[in-house]
């Protein structure tokens, strides 16, 4: 037995080397474009790096993080970012679920409806932002014109109002991100065997009961994955809000990414902005882990 095991070791090592050789072309771009910048950003957070300075960058240990603890503007932007992420993700999922259930039915021109449903996904965020700025335009926007025609007023500057700016931006975020959630949920629905629905219908189960006992258990892993990804994507949003409001009015829509961008490229505080990025990554990772553990443990108990 020992001789057989010794004979298998060179073969296993050769197989491992061959596997690494096959993975290497995909691994190198990840290391160069993702891991290396991440490590450099973490290193930068412990320095006083600034733009335009003639002196050499100094190692200042955790001074940037100490300043962040007392930076009320940053933590306010962090709160706004959490409100934005949850406020976009929840309705995004609910509307996408309803649309996916509708598109999963055997309807006429279903292929056309599916194609139209993913149009917002194909549009760049900058284009989406410019388009919705025109929709919200206080003078000639579609929204205000419709309100005027209905006798409900009009002329309100939705993106400049302190009370309406964040809800208006959330609506755009939901509209722009719903297609990708719909596609993911629709793929999960199509993988659910129809025989299970037919058997439940024969047993007298109604539409809600079939959804609760057949559809949702099969769809739950996809729903969990896409919800977690949407939370990350929405919290890290930048281009859409930047084009719509640039963080205004009065910082009411200044997401953490916008705050870090301003610190780095408007004020030149690269080290301080890198520390912000590290804090955002750490906090979001903890919140996401708690969310996933809660959802998974809840599913196990069910």
C-alpha positions in Angstrom: 0.0 0.0 0.0 2.8 2.4 0.8 4.5 1.8 -2.5 1.2 2.5 -4.3 0.8 5.8 -2.4 4.4 6.8 -3.2 3.8 6.0 -6.9 0.7 8.2 -6.9 2.4 11.3 -5.4 4.4 12.3 -8.5 1.2 11.9 -10.6 -0.8 14.0 -8.2 1.9 16.7 -8.1 2.0 16.8 -11.9 -1.8 17.1 -12.0 -1.7 20.0 -9.5 1.0 21.8 -11.5 -1.1 21.3 -14.6 -4.2 22.7 -12.9 -2.3 25.8 -11.7 -1.0 26.3 -15.2 -4.5 26.3 -16.6 -5.8 28.7 -13.9 -2.8 31.1 -14.2 -4.1 33.1 -17.2 -7.3 34.0 -15.3 -5.5 34.5 -12.0 -2.9 37.0 -13.2 -5.4 39.7 -14.2 -7.2 39.3 -10.8 -3.9 39.7 -9.0 -2.8 42.7 -11.1 -6.1 44.5 -11.4 -7.8 43.7 -8.1 -5.6 42.3 -5.4 -2.6 44.6 -6.0 -4.6 47.8 -6.0 -6.4 46.7 -2.9 -3.2 46.1 -1.1 -1.8 49.4 -2.3 -4.9 51.2 -1.1 -4.6 49.6 2.4 -0.9 50.7 2.5 -1.8 54.2 1.3 -4.3 54.5 4.2 -1.4 54.5 6.7 0.4 57.4 5.0 -0.1 61.1 4.6 -0.1 60.9 0.8 -1.4 64.1 -0.8 -1.4 65.5 -4.3 1.0 68.3 -5.3 3.3 68.1 -2.3 7.0 68.2 -2.8 8.0 66.3 0.4 8.2 62.5 0.5 5.2 60.6 1.7 5.4 59.8 5.4 4.2 56.7 7.3 1.7 58.0 9.9 0.4 54.7 11.3 -3.3 54.9 12.2 -3.7 58.7 12.3 -6.1 58.7 9.3 -8.3 56.3 11.0 -8.3 58.3 14.2 -9.4 61.4 12.3 -12.2 59.3 10.6 -13.6 58.4 14.0 -14.3 62.1 14.6 -15.3 63.0 11.1 -19.1 63.5 11.4 -19.5 64.3 7.7 -18.1 60.9 6.8 -20.3 59.0 9.1 -23.3 61.0 7.9 -22.4 60.0 4.4 -22.1 56.4 5.6 -25.6 56.6 7.1 -26.9 58.0 3.8 -25.2 55.2 1.9 -26.9 52.5 4.1 -30.3 54.2 3.6 -29.6 54.4 -0.1 -28.5 50.7 -0.4 -31.4 49.3 1.6 -33.9 51.7 0.0 -32.9 50.6 -3.5 -32.3 46.9 -2.9 -35.6 46.1 -1.2 -38.0 47.6 -3.7 -35.7 46.5 -6.5 -36.0 42.9 -5.4 -39.8 43.0 -4.8 -40.5 44.6 -8.2 -38.1 42.3 -10.0 -39.7 39.3 -8.4 -43.1 40.3 -9.6 -41.8 41.0 -13.1 -39.9 37.7 -13.2 -43.1 35.8 -12.2 -45.0 37.6 -15.0 -42.3 37.0 -17.6 -42.2 33.3 -16.6 -45.8 32.9 -17.6 -46.7 31.6 -21.1 -47.7 35.0 -22.5 -47.9 36.2 -26.1 -44.9 38.1 -27.3 -43.1 37.0 -24.1 -39.7 37.3 -26.0 -40.4 41.0 -26.7 -41.4 41.7 -23.1 -38.2 40.1 -21.9 -36.1 42.1 -24.3 -37.8 45.4 -23.2 -37.3 44.5 -19.5 -33.5 44.5 -19.8 -33.1 47.7 -21.7 -32.2 49.8 -18.6 -29.5 47.2 -17.8 -27.9 47.8 -21.2 -27.7 51.6 -20.7 -24.6 53.1 -19.1 -25.2 54.8 -15.7 -24.1 58.2 -17.1 -26.8 58.0 -19.8 -29.4 56.9 -17.2 -28.4 59.8 -15.0 -28.7 62.4 -17.8 -32.0 60.9 -19.0 -33.5 61.1 -15.5 -32.3 64.6 -15.0 -34.4 65.5 -18.0 -37.3 63.6 -16.5 -37.0 65.5 -13.2 -36.4 68.9 -14.9 -38.5 71.5 -13.0 -39.5 73.4 -16.1 -40.0 71.0 -19.0 -39.5 67.6 -17.4 -41.9 64.7 -18.1 -42.8 64.3 -14.4 -43.7 67.9 -13.8 -45.6 68.2 -17.1 -47.6 65.1 -16.2 -48.4 66.6 -12.8 -49.5 69.9 -14.4 -51.8 68.0 -16.9 -53.4 66.2 -14.0 -53.9 69.4 -12.0 -51.5 68.3 -9.2 -49.2 71.2 -9.4 -45.7 70.9 -11.0 -42.6 72.9 -11.3 -40.9 71.2 -8.3 -37.2 70.7 -8.5 -37.0 67.1 -7.3 -33.3 66.8 -7.3 -32.7 70.1 -5.5 -35.2 69.7 -2.7 -33.8 68.7 0.7 -36.7 66.4 1.3 -37.1 64.9 -2.2 -33.5 64.6 -3.5 -32.7 61.2 -1.9 -36.1 59.6 -2.7 -35.9 60.8 -6.3 -32.4 59.3 -6.7 -33.6 56.0 -5.0 -36.3 55.8 -7.7 -33.7 56.0 -10.4 -31.5 53.4 -8.7 -34.4 51.0 -8.5 -35.3 51.5 -12.2 -31.7 51.1 -13.3 -30.9 48.0 -11.3 -34.2 46.1 -11.5 -33.4 44.3 -14.9 -30.4 42.4 -13.6 -32.3 41.2 -10.6 -35.2 40.2 -12.9 -32.9 38.2 -15.1 -31.4 36.3 -12.2 -34.8 35.5 -10.6 -36.2 34.5 -14.0 -33.3 32.1 -14.5 -34.1 30.6 -11.1 -37.8 30.3 -11.9 -37.1 28.5 -15.2 -35.0 25.9 -13.3 -38.0 25.0 -11.1 -39.5 21.8 -12.4 -43.1 22.4 -13.7 -44.1 18.9 -12.5 -43.9 20.2 -8.9 -46.4 23.1 -9.7 -48.7 20.7 -11.5 -48.6 18.2 -8.6 -49.3 21.0 -6.1 -52.2 22.2 -8.3 -53.7 18.7 -8.4 -53.5 18.6 -4.6 -55.6 21.7 -4.5 -52.9 24.3 -3.7 -53.7 27.8 -4.7 -51.3 30.3 -6.4 -50.0 31.7 -3.1 -49.5 28.3 -1.5 -47.7 27.0 -4.7 -45.4 30.1 -4.5 -44.7 29.6 -0.8 -44.1 25.8 -0.9 -42.7 25.2 -4.4 -41.5 28.4 -6.1 -39.8 30.2 -3.2 -37.8 27.3 -1.8 -36.3 26.7 -5.3 -35.8 30.4 -5.8 -34.3 31.2 -2.4 -30.6 30.5 -3.2 -30.8 32.8 -6.2 -32.7 35.4 -4.3 -30.1 35.3 -1.5 -27.2 35.7 -3.8 -28.6 38.5 -5.9 -29.8 40.4 -2.9 -26.3 40.3 -1.3 -24.7 41.4 -4.6 -27.2 44.2 -5.0 -26.4 45.5 -1.5 -22.8 45.7 -2.3 -23.3 47.3 -5.8 -25.8 49.8 -4.5 -23.7 50.8 -1.5 -20.7 51.3 -3.8 -22.7 53.4 -6.3 -21.0 56.4 -7.7 -21.7 57.4 -11.3 -25.5 57.5 -11.1 -25.7 59.7 -8.1 -22.7 61.8 -9.2 -24.5 62.7 -12.5 -27.9 63.2 -10.9 -27.0 65.4 -7.9 -23.2 65.4 -7.3 -24.0 64.7 -3.7 -26.3 67.7 -3.2 -28.3 69.4 -2.1 -26.5 70.1 1.2 -24.9 66.7 1.2 -28.3 64.9 1.3 -27.2 62.4 -1.4 -23.5 62.4 -0.7 -22.8 58.6 -0.6 -19.5 57.4 0.9 -18.0 56.8 -2.5 -18.7 60.4 -3.4 -17.2 61.6 -0.2 -14.0 59.6 -0.7 -13.8 60.8 -4.3 -14.0 64.4 -3.3 -11.3 63.9 -0.6 -9.0 62.2 -3.1 -9.5 64.2 -6.3 -10.9 67.5 -5.2 -8.8 68.1 -2.1 -5.9 65.8 -2.9 -6.0 63.8 0.4 -5.2 60.4 -1.0 -4.2 58.8 2.3 -7.3 60.0 4.1 -9.5 58.8 1.2 -7.8 55.4 1.2 -8.6 55.1 4.9 -12.2 55.8 4.1 -12.2 53.0 1.5 -10.7 50.6 4.0 -13.4 51.4 6.6 -16.2 51.0 4.0 -14.9 47.6 2.9 -14.6 46.4 6.5 -18.0 47.6 7.6 -19.8 46.4 4.5 -18.1 43.0 4.8 -19.3 42.7 8.4 -22.9 43.8 7.6 -23.0 41.5 4.6 -21.7 38.5 6.7 -24.4 39.2 9.3 -27.0 39.4 6.6 -26.0 36.1 5.0 -25.7 34.3 8.3 -29.1 35.5 9.4 -30.8 34.5 6.1 -29.1 31.1 6.0 -29.8 30.3 9.6 -33.4 31.4 9.1 -33.7 29.1 6.1 -32.2 26.2 8.1 -34.8 26.7 10.9 -37.6 26.8 8.3 
